[in-house]
Structure formats: C-alpha cells, structure tokens
Amino acid sequence: MKDPRYSRKAAKFRKFFIVSAIGMSFSTSMLDVGGIFMTSYLVYLGVAAPQIGFLAALPNLTNIIQVFSILVYRKFRSRKKVLIALRALKYLFLYFIIAVPRLVTGEMQFGVIAACFFFGHMFRALSGSGDLDWNNMFVPPEIKGRHFSKRNLIGNASYIIISLTLGRILDFYDKSYMIYLAILGVTFIFVFVELIMYSAIDDCTEGLEGENPQSFAKMVRMPMKNGPYRAFILFSLAWMFARSLATPYYTYYSKTVLALDYTYIAILGSSIAILKIFMAGVWGGTGDKKGWRRILAFSGYAFAAANMTWAFINPDTVFLYPLAIISTGIFMIGANITIFNLNFELSPEEDRMLYFGFRAAAIGIFSFIAPNLAGWMVGLITPVDIRLLGFSINGYQMVFMLSALLQIVAVRQFVVYLKRKKLGERHL
C-alpha cells in the first residue's frame, strides 16, 4: 500500500498548512509582546518595563498547560476540531486587549490586559503542537527539514511586510487609540485565513486512539524515562531560560535606551527577515543531508556569539546595532530549525504529542522565571556604574551578556551528548 504522505492530496494539504502559517504569522507578530506593535501599544498605555517583562513571560507560564493537550485531543478524537476551537478562543482573548482601554481605566487596566494575555495563551498552550503534529502526518521524512523550513520562510516573508508597514505607520502618525485599533482590525483578516485553511484539511486521528495516561505522574515519567529525549528536555530548559532572559527586552531597549525610530528598527528587522528566507532553505537542506548535530554545533555557538554583541551596545556604540541584528537573525533561524527537527527525531511517534506537551510545560516554568528575573536584575544593576573593556555597561547589557554565556554552555553540553550517543546524524 502506498504511503499516504506521498499522495497528491497530502501535497495539497502541505500547501494549505503553509498558507495557514501566513495567517498565523501576521496575527502572532502583532500580538507578541516583544514585537513592534505590542511594545508600542503598551508604551502608549504607560506600561512600565517590569510589567512588559511580566506580560512577555505569561505565554511561557501558560505552556505548563500544554502537557494536558494530548488529553483533549484524545478525548475528542480529532486534531482538526480541537485545533480550530482552541485557536478561535485564543484570538478572542488576545484581540480583546485592544478594547480594554475603552472599558477599564486606572490600576485595573493592567490587570485586565494581563488576564487577556493569560487566557489567550492558555488556549494556545492547550492546543499544543497539534498543528505541527497534524502537518507532520502529510510530510515524507526525506523532505521534512525542507518543508518546515519553507513554513518558517513564509512566516519571515510575512514579518517583512508587516514590520515595514508598522514601522512607517507608528513613526509617521501621532500615537492614538484609533491608529492601534485600525491596525489590529486589519490583521484580524489573517485570523480567518488561518482557520479557513485548517477547515480545508482532512482530519487525522492517527495516534489519538490510545488511552490517556492514568495519572499526571505517568505523563511526567514517560518522556523522562526516555534517555535521549530527557537530555533534549534538559538542553531545552537551559537554552530557553537563557534566551528568555533577554528576548523580551530587545525592542524595548532599542526604543527607550538607544532612542531608535520604529522605522529604522523595522527596516533592519525586515532586512534580516529577507536573509532568513534564503537561509531557512539552506539550514533545512543542510540538516537533512549532514545531520542536525553539526548544524546545532555551528548555529548554536554562532547565535550565542551574536547575542553577546548586544552587551556592548549603548547610545555611544549604536553603530554595533545592525551587526547584532543581522548576525543574530542569520544564526537564530539555523538554531530554531535544528531544535525543531531534533524534537521530532528524538521523540517516539506513538506518544509524540505527550512528549511535546511535557517539554513545553517544563520550558514554560523556566521561561516565565527568566524575564521576571531579568527585570529584577536590571533594576538592581542600573544605578551602578560598571565598566568592562572600556565600555560602560548598564543593567540591560549585563542581562544580554549573561543570556549569551548560558546559551554557549547549553549548546556545548548537548552537542557533546549527541556526539557520544551518535544522535542527530544524517539520514542515509
């Protein structure tokens, strides 16, 4: 019997998943706290840096719920219905944030915004890796790296368009509530694009027929008893903790400390997104041929080194900003694609959603702690005059440096493990 992943229908569904990624990319880029739009909107509302860090950490906290996503999919025996319902609820809460200033004022306003973020991302987390797992059902193994790289490529292309447009609008027009409302209203179209694409794809219940684990303890033990995946989880915890220390503060630092225009930030961001479009296929194809361990060893170290550049950027050395943005973007796409594919490679197919859910939940705890810890560190260090190699170092720069150092340690330990166990090698 012919493998259904090689059928014409599967090829058509792969295209639908890629189109859905366009819709998701547009809406997600608008609602991400570290992005241009949401950072600008929160600053407009008078939200302080520690509060922005808290909001940025909330999605990571809700990832704890993802460990239960397999229970929901198995209960309803449908990836399609569950995913569409949970994504709709996610967008309902997240888009409601734009209405909060008209309904609530004073100190309660931030609390309601935080609640919207929490519940929106709770439904996102509960949907888990359902779309990726569903998409994977229609992808032959020999083109997996290229297919998911293409999905990533489409997301970056969407980012280029929205970043350039937003940067120009937010710099050109006076900041007003109606501007933010209009911008977010337009992107709501792409929510429908994502959901319509999902509705056009055949449901797939493979892997949902089994019984749910009897207890939460068993759900934890299953992935932790698997040696390679346990090592991958430990690496993921260290890697995401390190990244989450700095990521929420890059755009805020660029605007408030470096005093850069949104247009300039957007142009550089879009330029690197163009490079990502070309690099995504290169990283994905090379990983399929050479193995993901080698790609991680190169892109992981290079990405950490690029992040280290941020530690030396201040108003006097702002000329380093383009170098940091370009180098970080090039190597980030390689590291992200590698980690994504290792997640599939090191997890057993029959319990993959359970493994993915547990990993996301574990990461969520550490990634929630990191931005809040970073915010506390910035407040503690900022009043102190620190100099390193002739450079004046502020609190944000110390956080960026610590983030990069921890990334280097995480990559080294995991690459050594993969080499010793002969994992992440190329497929013959």
RODO-2510 file (C-alpha; in nm, 4 decimals, decimal comma):
residues 428
     n   res          X          Y          Z
     1     m     0,0000     0,0000     0,0000
     2     k     0,1302     0,3415    -0,0987
     3     d     0,2290     0,5694     0,1892
     4     p    -0,0398     0,8439     0,2044
     5     r     0,2298     1,1044     0,2734
     6     y     0,3343     1,0737    -0,0942
     7     s    -0,0172     1,1261    -0,2364
     8     r    -0,1354     1,4305    -0,4313
     9     k    -0,3816     1,5110    -0,1554
    10     a    -0,1009     1,5204     0,1005
    11     a     0,0910     1,7608    -0,1242
    12     k    -0,2163     1,9848    -0,1403
    13     f    -0,2586     1,9777     0,2370
    14     r     0,1071     2,0716     0,2865
    15     k     0,0358     2,3862     0,0835
    16     f    -0,2689     2,4618     0,2994
    17     f    -0,0555     2,4347     0,6138
    18     i     0,1925     2,6785     0,4640
    19     v    -0,0862     2,9273     0,3837
    20     s    -0,2173     2,8878     0,7398
    21     a     0,1319     2,9806     0,8578
    22     i     0,0943     3,3140     0,6753
    23     g    -0,2218     3,3948     0,8692
    24     m    -0,0708     3,2832     1,1980
    25     s     0,2487     3,4812     1,1328
    26     f     0,0620     3,8063     1,0724
    27     s    -0,1574     3,7802     1,3807
    28     t     0,1185     3,6456     1,6067
    29     s     0,3647     3,9188     1,5080
    30     m     0,1033     4,1752     1,6106
    31     l     0,0299     4,0156     1,9467
    32     d     0,3851     3,9262     2,0522
    33     v     0,4941     4,1448     2,3456
    34     g     0,8476     4,1640     2,2060
    35     g     0,7242     4,2881     1,8668
    36     i     0,6993     4,6443     1,7364
    37     f     0,3210     4,6794     1,7564
    38     m     0,2572     4,5422     2,1044
    39     t     0,5647     4,7121     2,2537
    40     s     0,4498     5,0453     2,1066
    41     y     0,0918     4,9903     2,2256
    42     l     0,1966     4,9035     2,5811
    43     v     0,4318     5,2035     2,5991
    44     y     0,1421     5,4198     2,4711
    45     l    -0,0714     5,2887     2,7596
    46     g     0,2049     5,3759     3,0066
    47     v     0,3050     5,0197     3,0946
    48     a     0,6458     5,0105     3,2677
    49     a     0,9413     4,7885     3,1692
    50     p     0,8992     4,5350     3,4559
    51     q     0,5303     4,4982     3,3644
    52     i     0,6203     4,4433     2,9989
    53     g     0,8649     4,1746     3,1106
    54     f     0,5864     4,0117     3,3140
    55     l     0,3494     4,0123     3,0139
    56     a     0,6237     3,8672     2,7931
    57     a     0,6685     3,5853     3,0447
    58     l     0,2992     3,4928     3,0671
    59     p     0,2919     3,2867     2,7441
    60     n     0,5764     3,0792     2,8841
    61     l     0,3896     3,0222     3,2103
    62     t     0,0792     2,9021     3,0271
    63     n     0,2929     2,6490     2,8381
    64     i     0,2702     2,4382     3,1530
    65     i    -0,0863     2,3586     3,0427
    66     q     0,0425     2,2082     2,7185
    67     v     0,1221     1,8841     2,8976
    68     f    -0,2541     1,8238     2,9105
    69     s    -0,3149     1,8925     2,5395
    70     i    -0,2909     1,5237     2,4486
    71     l    -0,5814     1,4541     2,6872
    72     v    -0,8020     1,7000     2,4991
    73     y    -0,7149     1,5621     2,1543
    74     r    -0,7698     1,2040     2,2643
    75     k    -1,0994     1,2868     2,4336
    76     f    -1,2478     1,4366     2,1169
    77     r    -1,0539     1,2087     1,8773
    78     s    -0,9927     1,4983     1,6391
    79     r    -0,6977     1,7233     1,5690
    80     k    -0,8987     1,9434     1,3348
    81     k    -1,1979     2,0298     1,5550
    82     v    -0,9951     2,0801     1,8708
    83     l    -0,7347     2,2969     1,6991
    84     i    -0,9887     2,5255     1,5299
    85     a    -1,1909     2,5729     1,8507
    86     l    -0,8876     2,6459     2,0699
    87     r    -0,7278     2,8818     1,8164
    88     a    -1,0560     3,0773     1,7896
    89     l    -1,0697     3,1167     2,1687
    90     k    -0,7055     3,2241     2,1732
    91     y    -0,7658     3,5060     1,9273
    92     l    -1,0872     3,6127     2,1014
    93     f    -0,8989     3,6918     2,4233
    94     l    -0,5844     3,8360     2,2645
    95     y    -0,7681     4,0706     2,0294
    96     f    -0,9894     4,1839     2,3174
    97     i    -0,6797     4,3607     2,4572
    98     i    -0,7430     4,6469     2,2149
    99     a    -1,0819     4,7119     2,3776
   100     v    -0,9500     4,7235     2,7350
   101     p    -0,8630     5,0992     2,7461
   102     r    -1,2224     5,1837     2,6487
   103     l    -1,3677     4,9607     2,9204
   104     v    -1,1237     4,9835     3,2122
   105     t    -0,9080     5,2669     3,3461
   106     g    -0,6608     5,3124     3,6311
   107     e    -0,4697     5,0337     3,8003
   108     m    -0,7259     4,7724     3,6940
   109     q    -0,6340     4,8250     3,3294
   110     f    -0,3033     4,6383     3,3507
   111     g    -0,4691     4,3547     3,5431
   112     v    -0,7313     4,3051     3,2714
   113     i    -0,4665     4,3162     2,9966
   114     a    -0,2630     4,0558     3,1848
   115     a    -0,5736     3,8379     3,2229
   116     c    -0,6410     3,8581     2,8471
   117     f    -0,2820     3,7557     2,7752
   118     f    -0,3052     3,4710     3,0237
   119     f    -0,6312     3,3200     2,8953
   120     g    -0,5429     3,3763     2,5294
   121     h    -0,2144     3,1946     2,5674
   122     m    -0,3747     2,9315     2,7894
   123     f    -0,5896     2,8248     2,4925
   124     r    -0,2850     2,8466     2,2646
   125     a    -0,0938     2,6175     2,5001
   126     l    -0,3854     2,3767     2,5294
   127     s    -0,3861     2,3403     2,1512
   128     g    -0,0243     2,2346     2,1992
   129     s     0,1704     2,1173     1,8983
   130     g    -0,1497     1,9985     1,7314
   131     d    -0,0932     2,1848     1,4057
   132     l     0,2695     2,0695     1,3709
   133     d     0,1813     1,7120     1,4617
   134     w    -0,1103     1,7227     1,2159
   135     n     0,1074     1,8799     0,9447
   136     n     0,3729     1,6142     1,0046
   137     m     0,1221     1,3416     0,9117
   138     f     0,1390     1,4609     0,5487
   139     v     0,5184     1,5108     0,5173
   140     p     0,7552     1,2391     0,3851
   141     p     1,0598     1,2056     0,6148
   142     e     1,3180     1,2880     0,3468
   143     i     1,1717     1,6370     0,2869
   144     k     1,0732     1,7187     0,6460
   145     g     1,3537     1,9684     0,7019
   146     r     1,2816     2,1488     0,3745
   147     h     0,9053     2,1566     0,4272
   148     f     0,9153     2,3017     0,7764
   149     s     1,1908     2,5398     0,6683
   150     k     0,9549     2,6598     0,3972
   151     r     0,6864     2,7189     0,6584
   152     n     0,9360     2,9231     0,8519
   153     l     1,0339     3,1063     0,5336
   154     i     0,6733     3,2090     0,4692
   155     g     0,6457     3,3358     0,8248
   156     n     0,9550     3,5510     0,7764
   157     a     0,8226     3,6901     0,4478
   158     s     0,5030     3,7903     0,6272
   159     y     0,7122     3,9520     0,9002
   160     i     0,8903     4,1686     0,6410
   161     i     0,5647     4,3120     0,5127
   162     i     0,4089     4,3783     0,8494
   163     s     0,7266     4,5181     1,0105
   164     l     0,7944     4,7722     0,7367
   165     t     0,4319     4,8801     0,7317
   166     l     0,4045     4,9090     1,1097
   167     g     0,7332     5,0915     1,1498
   168     r     0,6294     5,3548     0,8988
   169     i     0,2784     5,3975     1,0407
   170     l     0,3907     5,4209     1,4043
   171     d     0,6602     5,6790     1,3236
   172     f     0,4544     5,8844     1,0762
   173     y     0,1205     5,9108     1,2560
   174     d     0,0624     6,0518     1,6012
   175     k     0,0128     5,7717     1,8509
   176     s    -0,3599     5,7464     1,9123
   177     y    -0,6008     5,4751     2,0173
   178     m    -0,7737     5,4754     1,6773
   179     i    -0,4456     5,4066     1,4974
   180     y    -0,3823     5,0976     1,7092
   181     l    -0,7443     4,9853     1,6684
   182     a    -0,7319     5,0209     1,2903
   183     i    -0,4017     4,8338     1,2594
   184     l    -0,5181     4,5405     1,4699
   185     g    -0,8554     4,5333     1,2940
   186     v    -0,6902     4,4839     0,9543
   187     t    -0,4835     4,1891     1,0764
   188     f    -0,7982     4,0136     1,2000
   189     i    -0,8460     3,9088     0,8370
   190     f    -0,5488     3,6784     0,8715
   191     v    -0,7071     3,5000     1,1654
   192     f    -0,9805     3,3874     0,9252
   193     v    -0,7170     3,2799     0,6709
   194     e    -0,5570     3,0504     0,9280
   195     l    -0,8845     2,8974     1,0441
   196     i    -1,0215     2,8525     0,6905
   197     m    -0,7074     2,6655     0,5849
   198     y    -0,7409     2,4304     0,8815
   199     s    -1,1041     2,3614     0,7887
   200     a    -0,9997     2,2607     0,4339
   201     i    -0,7537     1,9920     0,5503
   202     d    -0,8601     1,6339     0,6199
   203     d    -0,8695     1,5415     0,9853
   204     c    -0,6200     1,2799     1,1037
   205     t    -0,6884     1,0727     1,4131
   206     e    -0,3769     0,8542     1,3952
   207     g    -0,2140     0,8387     1,7378
   208     l    -0,5296     0,9556     1,9182
   209     e    -0,6848     0,6132     1,9615
   210     g    -0,4816     0,5156     2,2679
   211     e    -0,5947     0,5517     2,6261
   212     n    -0,4933     0,8570     2,8204
   213     p    -0,2295     0,8072     3,0914
   214     q    -0,3770     0,7123     3,4253
   215     s    -0,2034     0,9875     3,6208
   216     f    -0,0047     1,3066     3,5888
   217     a     0,2957     1,1238     3,7346
   218     k     0,2870     0,8777     3,4456
   219     m     0,2710     1,1651     3,1973
   220     v     0,5907     1,3014     3,3516
   221     r     0,7684     0,9670     3,3775
   222     m     0,7150     0,8629     3,0149
   223     p     0,9311     1,1312     2,8491
   224     m     1,1791     1,1442     3,1376
   225     k     1,2451     0,7678     3,1133
   226     n     1,3483     0,8128     2,7506
   227     g     1,7220     0,8915     2,7752
   228     p     1,7737     1,0905     2,4514
   229     y     1,4555     1,2912     2,4977
   230     r     1,5380     1,3573     2,8633
   231     a     1,8705     1,5050     2,7520
   232     f     1,6852     1,7124     2,4909
   233     i     1,4474     1,8443     2,7599
   234     l     1,7371     1,9453     2,9860
   235     f     1,9039     2,1244     2,6957
   236     s     1,5751     2,2948     2,6060
   237     l     1,5292     2,4177     2,9641
   238     a     1,8751     2,5755     2,9729
   239     w     1,8514     2,7142     2,6196
   240     m     1,5086     2,8741     2,6588
   241     f     1,5872     3,0093     3,0063
   242     a     1,8945     3,1797     2,8612
   243     r     1,7056     3,3207     2,5626
   244     s     1,4081     3,4337     2,7707
   245     l     1,6328     3,6435     2,9918
   246     a     1,6962     3,8843     2,7044
   247     t     1,4407     3,8389     2,4240
   248     p     1,1502     4,0440     2,5715
   249     y     1,3754     4,3461     2,6204
   250     y     1,5460     4,3865     2,2806
   251     t     1,2784     4,6051     2,1192
   252     y     1,2116     4,7966     2,4418
   253     y     1,5867     4,8628     2,4846
   254     s     1,6190     4,9716     2,1219
   255     k     1,3397     5,2256     2,1564
   256     t     1,3761     5,3593     2,5113
   257     v     1,7543     5,3429     2,5706
   258     l     1,9008     5,3651     2,2197
   259     a     1,6193     5,6017     2,1075
   260     l     1,5885     5,4394     1,7637
   261     d     1,2943     5,5073     1,5335
   262     y     1,0408     5,2304     1,4773
   263     t     1,1007     5,2660     1,1028
   264     y     1,4745     5,2037     1,1444
   265     i     1,4072     4,9044     1,3701
   266     a     1,1574     4,7691     1,1176
   267     i     1,3892     4,8164     0,8163
   268     l     1,6706     4,6272     0,9848
   269     g     1,4294     4,3603     1,1064
   270     s     1,2894     4,3214     0,7557
   271     s     1,6364     4,3040     0,6022
   272     i     1,7299     4,0167     0,8265
   273     a     1,3954     3,8528     0,7562
   274     i     1,4897     3,8545     0,3870
   275     l     1,8166     3,6834     0,4748
   276     k     1,6210     3,4314     0,6815
   277     i     1,4106     3,3489     0,3766
   278     f     1,7227     3,2400     0,1900
   279     m     1,8913     3,0848     0,4932
   280     a     1,5888     2,8772     0,6017
   281     g     1,6184     2,6517     0,2969
   282     v     1,9941     2,6313     0,3355
   283     w     1,9753     2,5325     0,7034
   284     g     1,6914     2,2852     0,6420
   285     g     1,8511     2,1183     0,3400
   286     t     2,1923     2,1010     0,5085
   287     g     2,0385     1,9478     0,8201
   288     d     1,8644     1,6794     0,6116
   289     k     2,1972     1,5931     0,4438
   290     k     2,4569     1,6448     0,7173
   291     g     2,2595     1,5760     1,0363
   292     w     2,1217     1,8153     1,2964
   293     r     2,4030     1,7759     1,5496
   294     r     2,6504     1,9507     1,3206
   295     i     2,4047     2,2286     1,2423
   296     l     2,3395     2,2877     1,6133
   297     a     2,7126     2,2922     1,6920
   298     f     2,7653     2,5671     1,4357
   299     s     2,4479     2,7774     1,4505
   300     g     2,4057     2,7471     1,8283
   301     y     2,7508     2,8826     1,9122
   302     a     2,7275     3,1491     1,6424
   303     f     2,3859     3,2613     1,7658
   304     a     2,5147     3,2948     2,1213
   305     a     2,8155     3,4939     1,9998
   306     a     2,5848     3,7241     1,8043
   307     n     2,3725     3,7795     2,1154
   308     m     2,6884     3,8707     2,3056
   309     t     2,7197     4,1737     2,0751
   310     w     2,4139     4,3253     2,2471
   311     a     2,6171     4,3509     2,5687
   312     f     2,8336     4,6187     2,4082
   313     i     2,5600     4,8311     2,2508
   314     n     2,4737     5,1613     2,4166
   315     p     2,3944     5,5126     2,2831
   316     d     2,7665     5,5668     2,2167
   317     t     2,8152     5,2375     2,0309
   318     v     2,4857     5,2224     1,8461
   319     f     2,6801     5,1507     1,5242
   320     l     2,7011     4,7907     1,6522
   321     y     2,3216     4,7582     1,6418
   322     p     2,2972     4,6481     1,2735
   323     l     2,5716     4,3892     1,3283
   324     a     2,3838     4,2427     1,6268
   325     i     2,0515     4,2304     1,4419
   326     i     2,1868     4,0741     1,1218
   327     s     2,4133     3,8141     1,2829
   328     t     2,1529     3,7166     1,5426
   329     g     1,8865     3,6668     1,2764
   330     i     2,1020     3,4554     1,0447
   331     f     2,2068     3,2086     1,3121
   332     m     1,8790     3,2114     1,5051
   333     i     1,6977     3,0544     1,2102
   334     g     1,9556     2,7751     1,1958
   335     a     1,9303     2,7037     1,5683
   336     n     1,5484     2,7162     1,5645
   337     i     1,5146     2,4790     1,2678
   338     t     1,7640     2,2396     1,4266
   339     i     1,5860     2,2280     1,7627
   340     f     1,2517     2,1880     1,5890
   341     n     1,3724     1,8851     1,3916
   342     l     1,5536     1,7281     1,6880
   343     n     1,2255     1,7444     1,8779
   344     f     1,0715     1,5159     1,6142
   345     e     1,3796     1,2968     1,5738
   346     l     1,4282     1,2203     1,9447
   347     s     1,0615     1,1561     2,0324
   348     p     0,8731     0,8298     1,9645
   349     e     0,5956     0,8749     1,7087
   350     e     0,3249     0,6954     1,9076
   351     d     0,3434     0,9324     2,2076
   352     r     0,4849     1,2388     2,0338
   353     m     0,2160     1,4854     2,1441
   354     l     0,2601     1,3793     2,5063
   355     y     0,6370     1,4280     2,4808
   356     f     0,5951     1,7664     2,3111
   357     g     0,3456     1,8752     2,5742
   358     f     0,5663     1,7801     2,8671
   359     r     0,8671     1,9571     2,7138
   360     a     0,6646     2,2741     2,6540
   361     a     0,5317     2,2649     3,0104
   362     a     0,8788     2,2263     3,1589
   363     i     1,0166     2,5048     2,9400
   364     g     0,7226     2,7249     3,0396
   365     i     0,8233     2,7316     3,4037
   366     f     1,1828     2,8339     3,3330
   367     s     1,0879     3,0793     3,0580
   368     f     0,8395     3,2502     3,2910
   369     i     1,1022     3,2944     3,5621
   370     a     1,3709     3,4292     3,3261
   371     p     1,2150     3,7625     3,2074
   372     n     1,0987     3,8486     3,5590
   373     l     1,4439     3,7672     3,6966
   374     a     1,5964     3,9835     3,4216
   375     g     1,3658     4,2732     3,5106
   376     w     1,4751     4,2482     3,8741
   377     m     1,8417     4,2364     3,7697
   378     v     1,8042     4,5465     3,5507
   379     g     1,6534     4,7414     3,8396
   380     l     1,9292     4,6231     4,0734
   381     i     2,2234     4,6932     3,8410
   382     t     2,1103     5,0133     3,6652
   383     p     2,2138     5,2562     3,9450
   384     v     2,5662     5,1063     3,9497
   385     d     2,8356     5,2322     3,7103
   386     i     3,0008     4,9205     3,5644
   387     r     3,2810     4,9335     3,3078
   388     l     3,4135     4,6416     3,1011
   389     l     3,6912     4,6675     2,8408
   390     g     3,6426     5,0435     2,8369
   391     f     3,2671     5,0172     2,7785
   392     s     3,0052     5,1425     3,0209
   393     i     2,7667     4,8528     3,0967
   394     n     2,4075     4,9087     3,2068
   395     g     2,1634     4,6595     3,3564
   396     y     2,0171     4,5520     3,0221
   397     q     2,3638     4,4856     2,8799
   398     m     2,4533     4,2666     3,1774
   399     v     2,1389     4,0638     3,1162
   400     f     2,2258     4,0296     2,7457
   401     m     2,5772     3,9089     2,8359
   402     l     2,4503     3,6535     3,0878
   403     s     2,1969     3,5275     2,8332
   404     a     2,4675     3,4670     2,5708
   405     l     2,7020     3,2892     2,8138
   406     l     2,4291     3,0499     2,9282
   407     q     2,3418     2,9710     2,5657
   408     i     2,7034     2,8711     2,4981
   409     v     2,7070     2,6356     2,7988
   410     a     2,3735     2,4756     2,6968
   411     v     2,4833     2,4118     2,3370
   412     r     2,8186     2,2665     2,4375
   413     q     2,6732     2,0170     2,6840
   414     f     2,4066     1,8924     2,4437
   415     v     2,6321     1,8673     2,1389
   416     v     2,8792     1,6574     2,3408
   417     y     2,5908     1,4274     2,4453
   418     l     2,4625     1,3902     2,0869
   419     k     2,8112     1,3063     1,9605
   420     r     2,8694     1,0485     2,2350
   421     k     2,5338     0,8784     2,1665
   422     k     2,5658     0,9133     1,7870
   423     l     2,2361     1,1032     1,7670
   424     g     2,1370     1,3827     1,5299
   425     e     2,3364     1,2217     1,2489
   426     r     2,2353     1,2475     0,8850
   427     h     1,9731     1,0100     0,7413
   428     l     2,1121     0,7791     0,4739
***
